[in-house]
Amino acid sequence: MKVKNRIALFIAALVLTATVALSAFAFTGCGNASGSISLVGSTSMEEVMGVINDAFMKANPGIDVSMTCNGSGEGIKAAQDGSCTFGMASRDLKDSETGVVQATIAIDGIAVVTQTTTGAQDVTFDELYNLYASGTSFTDNNVTVTAAVGRETGSGTRSAFDELVVNSAGVALEKANAGNGYNANVAQPTTTGAVINAVKSATTPTVGYISLGSVTSEVKKLKVEGVEATNENMINGTYKLMRNFNLILPEGGYDKLDEAGKLFYDFVMGDEGQKILEDEGYLPVAE
């Protein structure tokens, strides 16, 4: 999908989220509710959802929340087979992923990162495509970047990155190498933390990509096409690497959740949950 269509996807996702949320107005939770909630999926969402989970359990001490972070694809599968209350996906559902609905809880940027000691400052989409697809190095600010770190198949961050990175001929990275995307030299760790570690410990100038909200002082962000990865630049549409953070609900959405599930959804989409998301570096979606 071309980058210029991404904003339209966000708008559609927000409309779907509003539709899912409409049923919430008819439900009023009680302070002594009990039960359990399980979340499965995106590793990119792990840190912020951990903060939300802690705040929710403090407000609802009778409800226990557990979380397993094993990738967006696994979270969607768990929601489909009913083995979790909510899947977590840092990408949108594919047409083939049926029997569930997504509710967008925030918008996240994807930051391209490198070592803090590397002088490179900027990268183009074409350079990213060539580095990941064929191993072609690029030079910026007299620094030649020779290596790339990606994510594993099934990662929501990888899926969004590979869809959004398009070369000068209009081909998305996801289509490169007969649909395999990456050349054989691209490392593919399975967590955000592992990407950060692989980049910072690399012995040659290296880039990777992670959630904007997960950027730490251990790595530094590169500009993409001359634009810094910030919430402000996502809002004004100049930074193009962005995607949705979604909760995956059973088919039928909010009405199919039990009392504990409805309370949790209301919390995430309410003032406190959205404030947590904003404080953690994400764009909230609820007014």
GISULCOR-V139490 format. One record per pair of residues at least 12 apart in sequence whose C-alpha atoms are under 8 Angstrom apart, sorted by the first residue. I is the first residue (numbers start at 1). J is the second residue. D is the distance in whole Angstrom. If there is no record, write none. Layout:
i = <I | I>
j = <J | J>
d = <D | D>
//
This chain:
i = <1 | 1 | 1 | 2 | 2 | 2 | 2 | 2 | 3 | 3 | 3 | 3 | 3 | 4 | 6 | 7 | 10 | 10 | 13 | 13 | 14 | 14 | 14 | 16 | 16 | 16 | 17 | 17 | 17 | 17 | 20 | 20 | 20 | 21 | 23 | 23 | 24 | 24 | 24 | 27 | 29 | 29 | 29 | 31 | 31 | 32 | 32 | 32 | 33 | 33 | 33 | 33 | 33 | 34 | 34 | 34 | 34 | 34 | 35 | 35 | 35 | 35 | 36 | 36 | 36 | 36 | 36 | 37 | 37 | 37 | 37 | 37 | 37 | 37 | 37 | 37 | 38 | 38 | 38 | 38 | 38 | 38 | 38 | 39 | 39 | 39 | 39 | 39 | 39 | 39 | 39 | 39 | 39 | 40 | 40 | 40 | 40 | 40 | 40 | 40 | 40 | 40 | 40 | 40 | 41 | 41 | 41 | 41 | 41 | 41 | 41 | 41 | 41 | 41 | 41 | 41 | 42 | 42 | 42 | 42 | 42 | 42 | 42 | 42 | 42 | 42 | 42 | 43 | 43 | 43 | 43 | 43 | 43 | 44 | 44 | 44 | 44 | 44 | 44 | 44 | 45 | 45 | 45 | 45 | 46 | 47 | 48 | 48 | 48 | 51 | 52 | 52 | 52 | 53 | 56 | 56 | 63 | 71 | 71 | 71 | 71 | 71 | 72 | 72 | 72 | 72 | 72 | 72 | 72 | 72 | 73 | 73 | 73 | 73 | 74 | 75 | 75 | 75 | 75 | 76 | 76 | 76 | 76 | 76 | 79 | 79 | 79 | 79 | 80 | 80 | 80 | 80 | 82 | 85 | 85 | 85 | 86 | 86 | 86 | 86 | 87 | 87 | 87 | 88 | 88 | 88 | 88 | 89 | 89 | 89 | 89 | 89 | 90 | 90 | 90 | 90 | 90 | 90 | 90 | 91 | 91 | 91 | 91 | 91 | 91 | 91 | 91 | 92 | 92 | 92 | 99 | 99 | 100 | 100 | 100 | 100 | 100 | 100 | 101 | 101 | 101 | 101 | 101 | 101 | 102 | 102 | 102 | 102 | 103 | 103 | 103 | 103 | 104 | 104 | 104 | 104 | 104 | 105 | 105 | 105 | 105 | 105 | 105 | 105 | 105 | 105 | 105 | 106 | 106 | 106 | 106 | 106 | 106 | 106 | 106 | 106 | 107 | 107 | 107 | 107 | 107 | 107 | 107 | 107 | 108 | 108 | 108 | 108 | 108 | 108 | 108 | 108 | 108 | 109 | 109 | 109 | 109 | 109 | 109 | 109 | 109 | 109 | 109 | 109 | 110 | 110 | 110 | 110 | 110 | 110 | 110 | 110 | 110 | 110 | 111 | 111 | 111 | 111 | 111 | 111 | 111 | 111 | 111 | 112 | 112 | 112 | 112 | 112 | 112 | 112 | 112 | 113 | 113 | 113 | 113 | 113 | 113 | 113 | 113 | 113 | 114 | 114 | 114 | 114 | 114 | 114 | 114 | 114 | 114 | 114 | 115 | 115 | 115 | 115 | 115 | 115 | 115 | 115 | 115 | 115 | 116 | 116 | 116 | 116 | 118 | 118 | 119 | 119 | 119 | 119 | 120 | 120 | 120 | 120 | 120 | 120 | 120 | 120 | 121 | 121 | 121 | 121 | 121 | 122 | 122 | 122 | 122 | 122 | 122 | 123 | 123 | 123 | 123 | 123 | 123 | 124 | 124 | 124 | 125 | 125 | 125 | 125 | 125 | 125 | 126 | 126 | 126 | 126 | 127 | 128 | 129 | 129 | 129 | 129 | 129 | 130 | 131 | 131 | 131 | 132 | 132 | 132 | 132 | 132 | 132 | 133 | 133 | 133 | 133 | 133 | 133 | 134 | 134 | 135 | 135 | 135 | 135 | 143 | 144 | 145 | 145 | 145 | 145 | 146 | 146 | 146 | 147 | 147 | 147 | 147 | 147 | 147 | 148 | 148 | 148 | 148 | 148 | 148 | 149 | 149 | 149 | 149 | 149 | 149 | 149 | 149 | 149 | 149 | 149 | 150 | 150 | 150 | 150 | 150 | 150 | 150 | 151 | 151 | 151 | 151 | 151 | 151 | 152 | 152 | 152 | 155 | 157 | 157 | 159 | 160 | 160 | 161 | 162 | 162 | 164 | 164 | 165 | 192 | 192 | 192 | 195 | 195 | 195 | 196 | 196 | 196 | 196 | 199 | 200 | 200 | 212 | 212 | 212 | 212 | 213 | 213 | 213 | 224 | 227 | 231 | 231 | 231 | 269 | 270 | 274>
j = <163 | 164 | 172 | 163 | 164 | 166 | 170 | 172 | 164 | 165 | 166 | 240 | 241 | 240 | 240 | 237 | 243 | 244 | 103 | 104 | 103 | 104 | 285 | 102 | 103 | 104 | 102 | 103 | 104 | 105 | 103 | 253 | 254 | 254 | 254 | 255 | 254 | 262 | 266 | 262 | 259 | 262 | 263 | 59 | 60 | 60 | 61 | 62 | 60 | 62 | 63 | 259 | 260 | 60 | 61 | 62 | 63 | 260 | 62 | 63 | 64 | 260 | 63 | 64 | 65 | 66 | 260 | 63 | 64 | 65 | 66 | 84 | 85 | 86 | 260 | 261 | 65 | 66 | 67 | 68 | 84 | 85 | 86 | 65 | 66 | 67 | 68 | 75 | 84 | 85 | 86 | 87 | 88 | 67 | 68 | 69 | 70 | 74 | 75 | 78 | 84 | 86 | 87 | 88 | 68 | 69 | 70 | 71 | 72 | 73 | 74 | 75 | 76 | 87 | 88 | 89 | 69 | 70 | 71 | 72 | 73 | 75 | 88 | 89 | 90 | 155 | 156 | 69 | 70 | 71 | 72 | 191 | 192 | 90 | 157 | 191 | 192 | 210 | 211 | 214 | 88 | 89 | 90 | 245 | 69 | 214 | 276 | 277 | 280 | 276 | 268 | 273 | 276 | 65 | 264 | 267 | 260 | 89 | 154 | 155 | 156 | 190 | 87 | 88 | 89 | 90 | 91 | 154 | 155 | 156 | 89 | 154 | 155 | 156 | 154 | 87 | 88 | 89 | 248 | 88 | 89 | 97 | 100 | 248 | 100 | 248 | 249 | 250 | 98 | 99 | 100 | 250 | 250 | 249 | 257 | 261 | 247 | 248 | 249 | 250 | 247 | 248 | 249 | 245 | 246 | 247 | 248 | 156 | 245 | 246 | 247 | 248 | 156 | 157 | 160 | 243 | 244 | 245 | 246 | 156 | 157 | 159 | 160 | 243 | 244 | 245 | 246 | 243 | 244 | 246 | 250 | 251 | 248 | 249 | 250 | 251 | 252 | 253 | 248 | 249 | 250 | 251 | 252 | 253 | 246 | 247 | 248 | 249 | 246 | 247 | 248 | 249 | 244 | 245 | 246 | 247 | 285 | 244 | 245 | 246 | 247 | 268 | 269 | 274 | 284 | 285 | 286 | 244 | 245 | 246 | 274 | 277 | 282 | 283 | 284 | 285 | 242 | 243 | 244 | 245 | 282 | 283 | 284 | 285 | 211 | 212 | 213 | 242 | 243 | 244 | 245 | 282 | 283 | 211 | 212 | 213 | 229 | 230 | 231 | 234 | 241 | 242 | 243 | 282 | 157 | 161 | 209 | 210 | 211 | 212 | 229 | 241 | 242 | 243 | 209 | 210 | 211 | 212 | 215 | 221 | 222 | 229 | 241 | 207 | 208 | 209 | 210 | 221 | 222 | 223 | 224 | 199 | 207 | 208 | 209 | 210 | 219 | 220 | 221 | 222 | 199 | 200 | 205 | 206 | 207 | 208 | 219 | 220 | 221 | 222 | 199 | 200 | 201 | 202 | 205 | 206 | 207 | 218 | 219 | 220 | 200 | 218 | 219 | 220 | 143 | 205 | 140 | 141 | 142 | 143 | 139 | 140 | 141 | 142 | 143 | 144 | 145 | 222 | 140 | 141 | 221 | 222 | 223 | 140 | 222 | 223 | 224 | 225 | 226 | 140 | 222 | 223 | 224 | 225 | 226 | 224 | 225 | 226 | 165 | 166 | 167 | 168 | 224 | 225 | 165 | 166 | 167 | 168 | 167 | 165 | 165 | 166 | 167 | 172 | 173 | 167 | 146 | 147 | 148 | 148 | 173 | 181 | 182 | 183 | 186 | 173 | 176 | 177 | 181 | 182 | 183 | 182 | 183 | 147 | 183 | 185 | 186 | 205 | 205 | 204 | 205 | 206 | 207 | 204 | 205 | 206 | 185 | 186 | 204 | 205 | 206 | 207 | 185 | 186 | 187 | 206 | 207 | 208 | 186 | 187 | 188 | 189 | 195 | 198 | 199 | 206 | 207 | 208 | 209 | 186 | 187 | 188 | 189 | 195 | 208 | 209 | 187 | 188 | 189 | 190 | 191 | 195 | 188 | 189 | 190 | 190 | 210 | 211 | 174 | 242 | 243 | 241 | 174 | 181 | 240 | 241 | 241 | 210 | 211 | 214 | 208 | 209 | 210 | 208 | 210 | 218 | 219 | 219 | 218 | 219 | 229 | 230 | 281 | 282 | 280 | 281 | 282 | 239 | 239 | 281 | 282 | 283 | 286 | 286 | 286>
d = <6 | 7 | 7 | 8 | 6 | 7 | 8 | 7 | 5 | 8 | 8 | 7 | 8 | 8 | 8 | 8 | 8 | 7 | 7 | 6 | 8 | 6 | 7 | 8 | 7 | 8 | 7 | 5 | 6 | 8 | 7 | 6 | 6 | 7 | 6 | 7 | 7 | 7 | 7 | 8 | 7 | 8 | 6 | 8 | 6 | 7 | 8 | 6 | 7 | 6 | 7 | 8 | 7 | 8 | 8 | 4 | 5 | 7 | 7 | 5 | 7 | 6 | 5 | 5 | 6 | 8 | 7 | 7 | 6 | 5 | 6 | 8 | 6 | 8 | 7 | 7 | 6 | 5 | 6 | 8 | 5 | 5 | 7 | 8 | 6 | 5 | 6 | 8 | 6 | 6 | 5 | 6 | 7 | 6 | 5 | 6 | 7 | 7 | 5 | 7 | 7 | 7 | 5 | 6 | 6 | 5 | 5 | 5 | 5 | 7 | 6 | 4 | 7 | 6 | 5 | 6 | 6 | 6 | 4 | 4 | 8 | 7 | 5 | 5 | 6 | 7 | 7 | 5 | 6 | 6 | 8 | 6 | 7 | 7 | 7 | 8 | 6 | 8 | 6 | 7 | 7 | 8 | 7 | 7 | 6 | 8 | 8 | 7 | 7 | 8 | 7 | 6 | 7 | 6 | 7 | 7 | 7 | 8 | 6 | 5 | 7 | 8 | 8 | 6 | 4 | 6 | 7 | 6 | 6 | 5 | 7 | 5 | 7 | 7 | 7 | 4 | 5 | 7 | 8 | 7 | 7 | 8 | 8 | 7 | 7 | 6 | 7 | 6 | 8 | 6 | 6 | 7 | 7 | 7 | 8 | 7 | 6 | 5 | 6 | 8 | 6 | 5 | 7 | 8 | 6 | 5 | 6 | 6 | 6 | 5 | 6 | 7 | 5 | 6 | 8 | 7 | 6 | 5 | 6 | 5 | 7 | 7 | 6 | 6 | 6 | 6 | 7 | 8 | 7 | 7 | 7 | 5 | 7 | 6 | 5 | 4 | 8 | 8 | 6 | 5 | 6 | 6 | 8 | 6 | 6 | 6 | 5 | 6 | 5 | 5 | 6 | 7 | 6 | 6 | 4 | 6 | 7 | 8 | 6 | 6 | 7 | 7 | 7 | 8 | 7 | 6 | 8 | 6 | 5 | 7 | 8 | 7 | 6 | 5 | 5 | 5 | 7 | 6 | 5 | 6 | 6 | 5 | 7 | 7 | 7 | 6 | 7 | 6 | 5 | 6 | 7 | 5 | 6 | 6 | 5 | 8 | 7 | 8 | 8 | 7 | 6 | 4 | 6 | 8 | 8 | 7 | 6 | 6 | 5 | 5 | 8 | 5 | 6 | 7 | 5 | 5 | 6 | 5 | 8 | 6 | 7 | 6 | 7 | 7 | 6 | 4 | 7 | 6 | 6 | 8 | 8 | 8 | 5 | 5 | 6 | 7 | 6 | 5 | 4 | 6 | 6 | 7 | 7 | 6 | 5 | 7 | 6 | 6 | 7 | 7 | 6 | 5 | 8 | 8 | 7 | 7 | 8 | 7 | 5 | 6 | 8 | 7 | 5 | 5 | 7 | 6 | 8 | 6 | 8 | 6 | 8 | 5 | 5 | 7 | 6 | 8 | 8 | 7 | 7 | 7 | 8 | 5 | 6 | 7 | 5 | 4 | 6 | 7 | 6 | 7 | 7 | 6 | 5 | 6 | 7 | 6 | 5 | 8 | 6 | 6 | 6 | 8 | 7 | 7 | 8 | 7 | 4 | 6 | 8 | 7 | 6 | 7 | 6 | 8 | 6 | 8 | 8 | 7 | 7 | 6 | 8 | 7 | 5 | 6 | 7 | 7 | 6 | 7 | 6 | 5 | 5 | 7 | 5 | 7 | 6 | 7 | 8 | 8 | 7 | 7 | 5 | 6 | 7 | 7 | 6 | 6 | 8 | 7 | 7 | 7 | 5 | 7 | 8 | 5 | 7 | 5 | 5 | 6 | 5 | 5 | 6 | 8 | 7 | 7 | 7 | 7 | 6 | 5 | 7 | 6 | 6 | 5 | 7 | 7 | 6 | 7 | 8 | 4 | 5 | 6 | 7 | 8 | 5 | 6 | 6 | 8 | 7 | 7 | 8 | 8 | 7 | 7 | 5 | 7 | 8 | 7 | 8 | 6 | 8 | 8 | 7 | 8 | 7 | 8 | 8 | 7 | 7 | 7 | 7 | 6 | 7 | 8 | 7 | 8 | 6 | 5 | 6 | 7 | 6 | 8 | 7 | 7 | 6 | 7 | 7>
//
